[in-house]
Amino acid sequence: MPDIDAVTEIDANYRDAVCAGETWVDRHFLRCDFTEADLHGLRTQGCTFTDCRFVRTDLGESSHASSALRTCTFQRASLGGSSWHRCSLLGSTIVDCRIRPVTVADSDLTLVGLGGADLRGTDLSRLRLREANLSEADLREVDLRHADLSGARLLRTRLDGADLRGTVLDADGLVQASLRGAHVDTDTALAFAAAHGLRWSAE
């Protein structure tokens, strides 16, 4: 049976806790510490985590549906094999984490910090990545079709071979990122040319 708790836990200490394989439904956490907790295979649905810390936390093979992890910190955590559906990671920071393989669908990653992250070959299509920090991230061969990267920081981001058809990209991103071999549509190709100072002429 799922663990159900409609009360928000505030400043709770989950350090070194073993919750592997549990199911959490409609649970709410504020400023809780999950440092080195074993959350492998955890399933969450409709849960919220706000200003929580996941340092060296094992979230491998975990699955999350309609959950929100807002302004949380993930540092040296294991996220490999995790899945996120209809989730929000608004303003969260993911640093030095093992991420691949990961499944993310219909989710909001606005203002997420993924600087230097290795997401090679990941399907990020149709995600909201507005104003996300993707500087120096490895996004080679990533599927970003119809994703919204407006305002995203793409300094030295590797988008080589990525699928960018229908992707919303700012001019700064088109200049600062590496796009060698990327798949683009006509609008993005024209925007890329304009961002690099090229002028189109029908003659």
N, C-alpha and C positions, 0 to 999 in steps of 0.2 A: 504494500500500500504506500502511496506517496506521502511524504511528510508535508503537512499543510500548516502554515503559520501566517496569519494575516497581520501580525504585529511586527513593526519595524525593530530590528535589532540594531542598537546604536553602540559604537565603539566596542563591539564584541571581539574577543580574542579567539581566533581559529588557528593560531600558530600550531603547526605540526598535527593538526586534526586529521583524522582518517575518515573520509566521507565517500570513499570510492564506490561507484555504482549506485549511489542514492538518487532518488528523484525528489526534487524540490519544486513545489507548485505555489505560486503566489506568495513567496517569501520575500522579505524586504530587508536590505542591509545598508546601514549608513556608517561610513568611516570604520568598517571592520577590517581586521588584519588576517589575511589568509596565507601569510608567509610560510613556505615549505609545507603547506597542507596537501594531503593526498586527495585530490578531487578527480582522479582518473575515472572516466566513464560516467561522471556526474550528468544527470539530466535535469535541466531547468525549464520551467514553463511559466511565463507571466511573472518572473521574478525581477526585482530591481536591486542593483548594487550601485551605490553612489559614494564616490571618494574612497573606494576600498583599495587595499593593497594586495597584489598577487605576486609576491617575490619568491622565485624558485618554487612556484606552485605547479603541481602536476595536474593539468587540465587536458591531458591527452585523451583522445577518443570520447571527449565529452560532447553533449549535444544540447543546444539551446534554442528554444522557440518562443518568440514574442517576449523575450527578456531584454532588459536594458542595463547596460553597464556604463554609467555616465561618470566621466572624469576619474576613471579608475587608473591605477598604475600596474602594468604587467612588466616585470623585470626578470630576465633569465627564467621565465616560465616556459613550461612545455605545453604547446597548443596543437601539436601534431595529431592529425586524425580527427580534430574537433569539427563540429558543424554548427552553423549559425543561420537560423531562418527567421526572417521578420524581426531582427534584433536591432538595437541601437547601441553603438559604442561611442556616442557623442563625447568628444573631448578627451577620450582616454588615450593613454600613452603606452606603446608597446616597444620595449627596448631589449635588445639582445635576447630575444625569445626564439625558440624553435617553433616555427609556424607551419611549415609544409609537412604533409598535405593538409589543406584546410578547405572546407566548403562554406561559402558565404553567399546567401541568396536573399534578395529583397530586403536588404538591411541598410541602415544609415551609419556611415562612417565619417560624418561631418566632423571636422576639426580633430580627427584622430592623428596621433603622432606615430608614424611608421618609418621614421628616418633610418636608413641603412638596412631595412628589413629585406629578407630574401623571400620573395613571393613568385619565383620563376614558375611559369606555366600554370599559374592559378587562374581560375575563372572568377573574374571580378565584374562581369558584365552587369549592366543596369544598376550598379550600386551608386549610392550618393557618397561622394568623397570630396565634398565641397570644403575648401580651405584646409584639406588634410596636408600634413607634412610628409611628403614622400621623397625628400631630399636624399640622394645617394642610395635610394632603394633599388633593388635588383628586380625589375619587372619584365625581364626578357621573356618573350613568348606568352605574355599574359593576355587573356581575353578581357578587353575593356570596352566591348561594344556597348554603345548607348549608356555608358557610365557618365556621371556628372563630376568632372574634376575642376569646376570653375573655382578659381582662387587657390587651387592646390599649389604647394611649393614643390617644384620639380627640378631643383638645382642638382645637376649631375645624376639625375635619375636615369636608369638604363631601361629604355622602352624598345630596345632593338627586337624586331620581329613581332612586336605586340600587335594585336588587332584593335585598331582605334576607329573603326567605322562607326559613325554616329556618336562618337565620344565628344563631350563638351570640354574643350581645352582653351585656356587663355593664351594670348600671344607670348607672354613671358615663358610659359611652360614649353611652348613650341621652340623657343630659342635655347632654353637652358637644359632641356633633356636630350638624351641621345636617342634618336629615332631611326637608326639605320635599319633598313629592311622592314619597317613597320607597315602594316596594311592600313590604308586610309581611304576615305571617300573623297569626292571632288571638293566638298566644302573645306575639309581639313587640309587638303593639298593646297588650295588657294590661300587659306589662312597661314599655312606654313611658309608659302612663298612670300606673302605680304610681311610676315614677321621677320623674314630675313632680307627685307628690302627689295624684293623683286617686284617688277611691274608687269602686269599681264596686258597683252595687246592682241587684238584679233587680226592685225595686219601681219 
